[in-house]
């Protein structure tokens, strides 16, 4: 397996996040990727390379120009308010909820942050842009390598991406790596692409980006949004709209779902993907479904992640895996690489 590693991921290092009304150390931290790359190398699963940079035009295939402009300049704008802000992360504090306008970009920085965000738990730091942009480079390179003949690739990057929409960040995500990979595959000649999201939390950003399209099938297995973040998308009745009707499948599961229940959902997902007959597959690979994850509530064990990779491999599709969530840091390397090894074994 060819892995594209984001050597700049550590530049995005949030100090704290807001969790259940308190400022706590960030769950999404550089050690996550460090442990995955170490385990990947230890097992000798494949080559680890750094990506070639992609153009902003490639990012604009998914994200709006004004959002990208905001994200590129946000840290400098934050410092312009007060040089002392260099010692603080930036957080949004106000949002354009229903009945408020979002078509006019405010001059006020805090208002702009709210315009382009979905929560108050995602810190923006001095290194956010370079880390997120290099992560997008990894995802597009991973997709391109499939078109060049690789059977499996891995975008080994953070911050994650699947909560980021076309014009907003949140859920620790800034650029939607899975969506960028899928779009590149299409731009590079694929007719149809499937995205399988197996993170504990629904990939709301990915769903919203492709919801009205039939050239990308989005399938997600996740915690029920009635109780789990991101709360406002991910229900089973969301099946697409317009040309995309029937090309969105959500498989929400209750807190505490057993491995048997989870694998039944995976089988349903794989059957739908096989019937769609895509040219390639993008996997949003979150391992916060592990029983010991600190902010999730499924019960998968480390050995189960080998089975996940094997089942995905049995689809017989070229696949780009994109690293998403998973916050039990000590076990994250084993769990992620188990999926990749299982895929390699089956493929």
MARSEFI-54999 format. One record per residue: x, y, z of N, C-alpha, C, O, CB in turn. Coordinates in steps of 0.1 Angstrom, whole numbers, plus 5000, padded with zeros to 4 digits. Glycine has a CB too. Example, Ala and Ser with C-alpha at 12.3 -4.5 7.8 and 13.67 -1.06 7.14 Angstrom:
513249435078512349555078513249675078514249675085511349555090 512849785071513749895071512950005079513450115080514149945057 
//
This chain:
500849885000500050005000500950125000501950135007499050005012 500550224992501250354991500650455000499450484999501350404976 501450505010500850605020501450745017502650755015501150555034 500550835016501050975015500951045029499851065034500151055004 502051085034502151135048502251285048503051345041503351075055 501451345056501451495058502551525069502251525081500051545063 503651565064504751595073504551725081505251765090506051605066 503551805077503251935083502051925093501652025098502952035073 501551805095500351795103500551855117499551905123499851645104 501751835123501951885136501952035138501852085149503251835141 501852105127501752255128500352295133500152405138502052325115 499352205131498052235136498052155150497752035151496952185127 498252235160498252175174497352265183497852365188499752165179 496152235184495252315193495652305207496052195212493752275191 495552415214495852415228494652345236494852255245496052555233 493452395234492252345241491052345232491152395221491952435254 490052275236488752275229487652285240487852265252488552155220 486452325235485352345244484552205244484052175233484452465240 484452135255483852005255482952005268483452005279484951895255 481651985266480751975277480852095287480852075299480851845284 481052215281481052335289482352365295482452465303480052325299 483452285293484752315298485752325288485652275277485052205308 486852405291488052405282488952285286489352275298488852535284 489152195277489852075280490952055269490852115258488951945280 492051975272493051955262492351895249491451815250494151865267 492951925238492351875225492451725224493451665227492951945213 491351665220491351525217492051495203492751395202489951465216 491851595194492451575181493851645182494051765181491551645170 494851555183496251605185497251535176496951425171496651585200 498451585175499451535166499851395168500151315159500651615166 499851345181500251215184499351105176499850995174500051185199 498151145172497351055165498051005152498150885150495951115162 498451095144499151065132500551005134500950915127499251185123 501251055144502551005147502550855150503350775145503151075159 501550805158501450665161501050585149501450465148500450645172 500150635140499750565128500950545119501150435114498650635121 501750645117502850635107503950535113504550465106503450775105 504050545126505050445133504650305131505450215128505250485147 503350275133502850135132502850095117503149975115501450125137 502450185108502550145094503950105090504150005083502050265085 504950185094506350155091506850025098507549945092507250275095 506450005110506849895118506449765111507149665111506249895132 505249765105504649645099505249625084505049525078503149635099 505849735079506349725066505249705056505349635046507349615064 504149775058502949765050503049825036502349785026501749825056 504049915034504149975021505150095022505750125032502850015015 505150165011506050285010505350405016504150425014506450314996 506050495023505550615028506250735021507450745021505750625044 505450815014506050925007505251055011504251055017505850904991 505851165007505151295009504551334996504951294985506251415013 503451414997502651444985503251554977503951644982501251474988 502851564964503151684956501951774958500851734960503251644940 502351904959501352004961500352014950500652004938501952144964 499052044953498052054943497552204943497752274953496751964946 496952244933496652384931495352424939494552334943496352414916 495152554942493952594948492752564939491652544944494052744951 492952564926491852524917491352394920490152364918492352534902 492252294924491752164928490852174940489852094941492952074930 491252254950490452264962489052334959488052304965491152354972 489052424949487852484945486852394938485752434936488152604936 487252274934486352184929485352134940484252084937487052054923 485752154953484852114964484552234973483352244977485552004972 485452324975485252434985485152564978485652584967486452444995 484352654983484052784977485252874978486052864988482852854983 485452954968486653044969486653134981487753164987486653134956 485553184985485553284996485853215009486453265018484253354998 485453085011485853005022487352985023487952995033485052875023 487852945011489352915011490153045014491153045020489752864997 489653155009490353285011490253315026491253355032489653405003 489153285033489053305047490053225054490753265063487653285052 490053095051490952995058492353025057493153015066490652855053 492753065045494253105042494653225050495853235054494453125027 493753315053494153445059493653455074493953555080493553555051 492953355079492353365092493353395103493053475111491553235095 494453325103495353345114495953485114496053555125496553245114 496253535102496753675102495753775106496053875112497253705088 494453745102493353835106493153835121492853935127492053795099 493353715127493253695142494353785149494053845159493353555146 495553775143496653855149496454005148496854085156497953805143 495854045137495654185134494754245145494754365147495054205120 493854165151492954215161493854255174493554355180491954115165 494854175177495654195188496854105187496653985187494854165202 498054155187499254075186499353965197499953865196500554155186 498753995209498753905220497953775216498053675223498153965232 497153775206496453655202497353545197496853435195495453695191 498553575194499553475190499653365200499953255197500953535188 499353395213499353295223498053225226497853155236499853355236 497053245217495753185219495253125206495653165195494753295224 494453025207493752975195492453055193491953115202493352825197 492053055180490853135177489653035176489752925171491053205163 488553085182487253005182486153095178486153215181487052945197 485153045171483953115167483053135180483153055189483153055156 482253235179481353255191479953305187479053315195481953365200 479753325174478453365169478253305155479153295147478253525169 476953265152476653195140475453255133474453295140476553045142 475353245120474153295112473153175112472953115102474553335098 472353165123471353055123470153095115470153195109470953025138 469153005115467953025107467453165108467353225119466952925111 467053225097466453365095467553465094467253585091465553395107 468853435097469953535095470553515082470553405076470953525107 471153625076471753615063473153555064473953585073471753755057 473553485053474853435052475453465038476553415035474953285054 474853555031475353585017476353705018477053725008474153615008 476353775029477253895030478253855040477953825051476454025034 479553865036480653835045480853955054481154065049481953805037 480853945067481054055076482454105077483354025073480554015091 482654225080484054275082484554235096485754205097484054435082 483754215105484154175119484754025118484053935113482954185129 485954005124486553875123485753765130485553655124487953885129 485253795142484453695149483253655141482853535141484053745163 482653745135481453715127481853635115481053545111480753845123 482953665109483453585097483753435102483353345095484653645091 484353425113484553285118483253215120483153095116485353295132 482253275125480953215127480353175114479653075113480053305135 480453265104479953245091480453115085479753045077480253355081 481753085087482452975081482652855091483552775088483753015076 481852845101482052735111480752675115479652735113482852785123 480852555121479652485126479652455141478652415146479452355118 480752485148480752455162481852535169482552615162481052305164 481852525182482852605190483952515196484652555205482152675201 484052395190485052295195486252275186486952175188484352165199 486352355176487452335166488352455166488052555159486752315152 489452445173490352565174491152585160491552485154491352545185 491252715157492052755145493352805150493352895159491252855136 494452755145495752785150496652845140496252855128496452655156 497852875144498852935134499152845123499452885112500152975141 499152715125499452615115498352545108498552445101500452515121 497152585111495952515106495952515091495752405085494652585110 496252625084496152625069497152525063496852445054496352765064 498452535067499452455061499152305064499452225055500852495066 498752275076498352135079497252085071497251975065498152115094 496152165070494952125062495252115048494852025041493752215065 495952215042496252215028497152095024496952035014496952345024 498152065032499051945029498251825030498451725023500251945038 497251815040496351705040495551685028495351575023495451715052 495051795022494351785010495251734999494851664990493751925006 496551784999497451734989497551584990497651514980498851794991 497651525003497751385005496551314998496751214992497851355020 495351365001494151294996494151294981493751194975492951365001 494451404974494351414960495451324954495251254944494551564955 496651324960497751234955497351084957497651004948499051264963 496651054968496250914970495250874959495250764954495650904984 494350964956493350934945494050924932493750824924492251044945 494951014929495651004916496450874914496550824904496551124914 497050834925497850704925496950584921497450494914498550684938 495650584925494750484920494650484905494650374899493450494927 494450604900494350614885495650564878495550534866493950754881 496750574885498050524879498250384881499250324877499150604885 497350314888497450164889497550104903497549984904498550124881 497750194913497850134927496450074930495450134927498250244937 496549974938495249904942494749964955493549984957495549754945 495650014964495250074976496250184980497450164979495149974988 495650294985496550404989495950465002494850435006496550514978 496750545009496350585022496850735024498050765023496950505034 495850825026496150965030496350965045495350975052495051065024 497550975049497950965064498051115068499251165068499150875066 497051165073497051315075496051345087495151275090496651385063 496351465092495451525101495651675100496751715095495651485116 494751765103493351735109492551655099492751655087492651865112 491451595105490551515096489751605087489951725087489651425104 488851545079488151625069486651615068485951705062488751605057 486051495072484751465067483551555073482451545067484451325070 483851635083482851725088482851855080481851935081482951745103 483951885073484052015066483152015054483151925046485452045062 482352125053481452145041482152225031483352255032480152205045 481452255020481952335010482452465014483352525009480952354999 481752525025482152655030482152675045481852775050481252755024 482452565052482552575066483452465072483652365066481152565073 484052505084484852405091484052365104483152425108486252465095 484552255111483952215123484252065125484751995116482452235123 483952015138484251875141485751845139486051735135483351795132 486651935141488051925140488451935125489651915122488551795146 487551955116487851945101487852075094487052165098486851845095 488752095084488852225077488652205062487952285056490152295080 489352105056489152075042488751935041489251845048490452095034 487751905032487151775032487951685023487851675010485751775027 488951605029489851525021489151415013489551385002490851465031 488151345019487551245012486751294999486851234989486551175021 486151415001485451474990486451514979486151494967484651594994 487551564983488551614973489151484966489351494954489751684980 489351374973489851254966488751204956489151174945490151144977 487551204960486451154951486351244939486251194927485151144958 486351374941486251464929487451444920487251454908486151604934 488651434925489851414917489651284908490051284897491051404925 489151174914488951054907488051084895488351034884488450944916 486951154897486051184886486751274876486551254864484751254892 487451374880488151464871489151394863489551434852488751584878 489651284869490751204862490251094854490951014849491651144873 488851084852488350994842487350884848486750814840489450924836 487250874861486350784867484850824863484550944863486450764882 483950724861482550764858481850774871480950864873481950654850 482050684881481350684893482350654905483250574903480150584893 482150714916482950684928482050664940481050734941483950804930 482350574948481650554961482550604973483750584972481250404963 481950654983482550694995481950615006480750625008482550844998 482750545014482250465025482850535038484150535039482650315025 482050585046482450655058482250565070481050535074481750795060 483350525077483150425088483550495102483750425111483950305086 483750625102483950695114482750685123481650675118484350845111 482950695136481850695145480850805143479650795145482350695160 481350925139480551035137480151055122481051035113481251165142 478951085119478451105105479251205098479651315103477051135105 479651175085480351275077479451375070479151365058481151195066 478951465078477951555074478451645062477651675053477551645085 479751685063480251765052480251695039479851745028481651815055 480751565039480751485027479351465021479151475009481451355029 478451435030477051415025476551535018475951535007476151375037 476751655025476151775019476751815006476051874997476251895029 478051785004478751814992478151744980478051794969480251794993 477851614982477451524971475951494971475451414963478251394971 475151554979473751514982472851524969471851444968473151594993 473151604960472351624948473051574936472751614924472051774946 473951474938474751424926474551274926474451204936476151464927 474651214914474551074912475851004908475950884906473451034902 476951094906478151034902479050994915480150944913478951134894 478551024927479150984939478150924948477150994952479951104946 478350804952477450734962478150754976479250714978477250584959 477350804985477850824999477150735008475950735009477750975004 477950645015477350555025478050565038479350575039477450405020 477350585049477950605062477350525073476150505074477750755066 478250465081477850385093478250475105479450505106478450245093 477350505114477750605124476750605136475750535136477750745118 477150675147476250685158475050765155475050865147477050755170 473950725160472650795158472750945161473050985172471550725166 472451035151472551175153471551235164471751345168472351245140 470651155168469751205179470551215192470151295200468551105181 471651145193472451155205473951185202474651225211472351025213 474351175190475751185187476051295177475251325168476251055181 477251365179477751465170477751405156478251285154479151525174 477451475145477151625144475651655146475251775144477551675131 474851565151473451585155472451625144471351575145473451695165 472851705135471851765126471751705112471051745103472051915125 472551605109472551525097472951375101473551355111473451575086 472551285092472951145094471751055097471950935100473851135105 470551105095469351015097469150925085469550955074468151105100 468450815087468250715077467350765066467450715054467650585083 466550865068465650905058466351005048465651065039464450975064 467551035050468351125041468951045030469950985031469451205049 468251045018468650955008469051024995469250964984467450865004 469251154996469651234984468551314979467351304983470151144973 468851404970467851504964468151524950469251524945467851634972 467151554942467251574928467951464921467551344922468051704926 468951494913469751384906470351284916470651174912470751444897 470551334928471251244938470251164946470751094955471951334948 468951164943468051084951468350934949468450884938466551104946 468550864961468950724961470450704961470850584962468350664949 471250804962472650794962473350844975474450874975473250864950 472550844985472950864999472350765008471150755009472651015003 473250695015472750595025473350615038474550605040473050455019 472450635048472950655062472450535070471350485069472350785068 473350475078473150355086473450395101474450345106473950235081 472550475107472850505121472650395131471650315129471950625125 473450385141473350285151473350345165473950455167474550185150 472650285174472450335188473750325195474650245192471350265195 473850415205475050405214475150265220474150195223474950505226 476450215221476650085226476449965216476349855220475750055238 476250005203476049895193477149795194478349825196475949965179 476749665192477649555193478449535180478049585170476949425197 479549465180480249435168479349365158479449385146481449345171 478449275162477549205153476649305146476349295134476749105161 476149405154475249505148476049595138475549625127474649595158 477249625142478049705133478449635120478349695109479349755140 478749515121479149435109477949405100478049395088479849305112 476749395106475549385098475349505089474949505078474349355106 475649625096475549755088476649755077476349805066475649875097 477749715080478849715070478449625058478749655047480149665076 477849515061477449425050476349495041476449485029476849295055 475449565048474449645040475149745031474749765020473449705049 476149815037476849915030477549855018477549915007477849985039 478249745020479049685009478149634998478449644986479849565015 476949585001476049534991475549654983475449644970474849464997 475249764989474849884982476049934973475749974961474449994991 477249934978478349984970478549894958478749944947479649994979 478449764960478649664949477649684938477949684926478649524954 476349714942475349734932475549864925475049874913473949734939 476149954931476450084924477450074913477550144904476850194934 478349974915479449944905480350064903480450104891478849894893 480950124913481850234910483150194904483550074905482050314924 483850294899485150264894486250264905487250204903485550374883 485950334916486850344927486150374940484950414940487950444924 486750344951486250364964487150464972488350444972486050234971 486450554980487150634990486650595003485450585005487050784987 487550565013487050525026487450635036488650655038487750385030 486550695042486750785054487050695066486050645072485550885056 488350675069488750575079488850645093489950695096490050515075 487850635100487850675114487850545123487050455119486650765118 488550545133488650425142488150455156488450395166490050365143 487350565157486650595170485550505173484750535182486250745170 485350405165484350295168484950195178484250105182483950225155 486250205181486850115191486250135204485850245208488350145191 486150025212485450025225485950125235485250175243485449885231 487250155234487850245244488050385240488650465247489150195248 487350425229487550565225486850655235485750625240486850585211 487550775238487050855249485850935245485150985254488150945253 485550955232484351045229483350965220482551035214484851165222 483350835220482450755212481950635220482450615231483150705199 480950565214480250465223479950335215478950275218479050525228 480750295206480650165200481550065207482350105216480850165185 481549945203482249835211483149755203483449635206481249755218 483649805191484549725183485949695190486349785198484849785169 486549585188487849555193488849565182488549565171487849405200 490149565186491249585176491149485165491449515154492549585183 490949355169490849245158489749275148489849225137490649115165 488649345152487549365143488049455132487449455121486449435151 489049545134489449625123490149555112490149595100490349735128 490749435115491249355104490049305095490149305083492049235110 488949265102487849215094487249325086486749305074486749165104 487249445091486649565083487449575070486949585059486749695091 488749575071489649595060489449475050489449505038491049595064 489249355055489049245046487749255038487749225026489049115054 486749295045485449305038485449415027484949395017484249335048 486149525030486249625020487149575009486849604997486949755026 488149505012488949445001488249354992488449344980490149375007 487249274998486449184990485549244979485049184970485649094999 485449384981484649454970485449454957484849474947484349594975 486749434958487549424946487749564939487949564927486949334936 487649674946487749804941489049864945489549844956486549894945 489649944936490750024940490250124950489250184949491450104928 491050144961490550214973491550314978492750274980490050124984 491150434981491950534988491350555002490250595003491950674980 492150525012491750535025492250675030493350715028492350425034 491350745037491650885042491450875057490350845062490750985035 492450915064492450905079491551015084491651135081493850925085 490550975093489651065099489751065114490751115119488151025095 488751015122488751025136489350895143489850805137487451045141 489350905156489950805165490750875175491750935172490750705157 490450865188491050955198491550875210492050945219490051055203 491550745210492250665220493650645215493950555208491550525222 494550745218495750755212496650635212497250595203496550875217 496750565224497650455225497350345215498250275211497550405239 496050325212495650215203495450255189495250165180494450145209 495550375186495050425173495950365161495350335151495050575172 497250355163498050305153497750165149497550125137499550305157 497550075159497149935157495849925149495749855140497149855170 494850005154493549995148493450035134492849975125492550075156 494150155131494150205117494850105108494350065097494850335116 496050065112496849975103496249835102496449775092498249965108 495449795112494749665110493749675098493649575091493949635123 493049785097492149805085492949795072492549715063491349935086 494049865072494849865059495449725056495449685045495949965060 495849655067496449525065495349425060495549335052497149475078 494149435066493049345062492749375048492449275041491849375071 492749495043492449525029493449465020493149405010492349675027 494749485024495849425016495749275015496049225004497149475021 495349215026495249065026494149015016494348925009495049015040 493049085017491949045008492049084994491749004985490649105014 492649204992492849254978493849174970494149204959493149394978 
//
